[in-house]
Amino acid sequence: MKDLYSVLGVSKDADPASIKKAFKTLARTYHPDVNKDAGATDRFKEITAAYEVLGDEQKRSLYDEFGEASLRAGFDADQARAYRNMGGGYPPPGAGGGGGAGQGYPFPGGPGGGFGFEDLFSGLFTRGGAGGGAGMGGGPRAGGRGARVGPDVEGHVEIPFLDAVRGAELPLQVRRPGPCATCHGEGGTGRRTCAACGGAGRRPLRQFGLNALVQCEECGGAGVVYADECETCGGTGRTRELTTLNVRIPAGVQSGQTLRLRGQGGEGSAGAPPGDFLLTIKVQEHPLLRRNGKDLEMDVPVRLSEAIGGATVEVPTPTGRVRVKVPPGSGNGRRLRVTGRGVQDKNAPGDLYLVLRPVLPTVSDEETIALANELDARGPGPEVRANLEL
């Protein structure tokens, strides 16, 4: 399936005004009523299908998060996130997604599988008129007669390893859908019903003699046009505004985990509540610490005298420095457990394991070799490798 952004020729961070403008330009060029070239009809269907998704905030958000899978019949975003958070990705292996999407069309079947205009444009949309037009995706726009919960917004953040271990509160700048600050969500001045579609946001394809509707290229499906369209939002009344969220990172969060920030997504319409902000976490690696569940592990260099004779050494931990006892005769790889100094889960903190790494002298002069031979004489002989077999 083609990338929907490339179908409209816009970037993935394009604002709603740019997406609407691109659709209107392409739709006017390839509309079957004006373009009789071979392939124009298929191109028009492709353009319209792409705008069906990218022109709707909620559908676009899901497409950005899950890609083509979000366009399949029966798609469940919450189940998909749960499966992904378990490390499975989406869709699950073998999942058919309701028959799959056709080439370039986010609808079941696709060309060659019973696809036709009836399949693509069979649904009639709410007639908006002066009340605000029909919203993309079956729900009315802000100011319409119905209310719709705001779209979920998806984002990503990379956090330091210790913030994941201890928990933290981070300021995060995000872009999320909201009313245009220039026109205050009105879309422009001189608002009137679109004459091309009569306010329905759809137009019939009369030349095919079918009871089928297509997205109106004049109003972009809004059902209204403006004498003076707002340049900031392109008449959509919506922009992606930059805002700062204070995000609480819980101790123990792992890479790939998604945090749901309730009520921090796109604004709802007609008094409906806003959507949620879905923040996917990536945890940076640490140069010294390694993680195993709620436990941490760290290599600790010790001198030969400390490893052989024992000592008390001071080491750093995620929650401050501690003093630990190195038992006499500690060999390379011996593990010492420091209780409660691992991941700082408020219910049951993990532990920190110190892996002792005796440091050998770096010089190889005769005196150092003589000292090593003296130590060997007091320890095991060549039989130390007697049981070394592959």
HELIX and SHEET records of a PDB file:
HELIX    1   1 LEU A    4  LEU A    8  1                                   5    
HELIX    2   2 PRO A   16  TYR A   30  1                                  15    
HELIX    3   3 ALA A   40  LEU A   54  1                                  15    
HELIX    4   4 GLU A   57  PHE A   66  1                                  10    
HELIX    5   5 GLY A   67  LEU A   71  5                                   5    
HELIX    6   6 ALA A   77  ASN A   85  1                                   9    
HELIX    7   7 PHE A  117  PHE A  121  1                                   5    
HELIX    8   8 GLY A  129  GLY A  131  5                                   3    
HELIX    9   9 MET A  136  GLY A  138  5                                   3    
HELIX   10  10 PHE A  161  ARG A  166  1                                   6    
HELIX   11  11 ARG A  206  PHE A  208  5                                   3    
HELIX   12  12 LEU A  304  GLY A  309  1                                   6    
HELIX   13  13 GLU A  366  ALA A  377  1                                  12    
HELIX   14  14 PRO A  382  ARG A  385  5                                   4    
SHEET    1   A 2 ALA A 101  GLY A 102  0                                        
SHEET    2   A 2 TYR A 105  PRO A 108 -1                                        
SHEET    1   B 3 VAL A 153  ILE A 159  0                                        
SHEET    2   B 3 PHE A 277  VAL A 283  1                                        
SHEET    3   B 3 THR A 258  LEU A 261 -1                                        
SHEET    1   C 2 ALA A 168  PRO A 179  0                                        
SHEET    2   C 2 ARG A 238  ILE A 249 -1                                        
SHEET    1   D 2 GLY A 188  THR A 193  0                                        
SHEET    2   D 2 VAL A 224  GLU A 229 -1                                        
SHEET    1   E 2 ARG A 202  PRO A 204  0                                        
SHEET    2   E 2 LEU A 213  GLN A 215 -1                                        
SHEET    1   F 4 LEU A 289  ASN A 292  0                                        
SHEET    2   F 4 ASP A 295  VAL A 302 -1                                        
SHEET    3   F 4 LEU A 352  PRO A 358  1                                        
SHEET    4   F 4 ARG A 335  VAL A 338 -1                                        
SHEET    1   G 2 ALA A 311  VAL A 315  0                                        
SHEET    2   G 2 VAL A 322  VAL A 326 -1                                        
END                                                                             
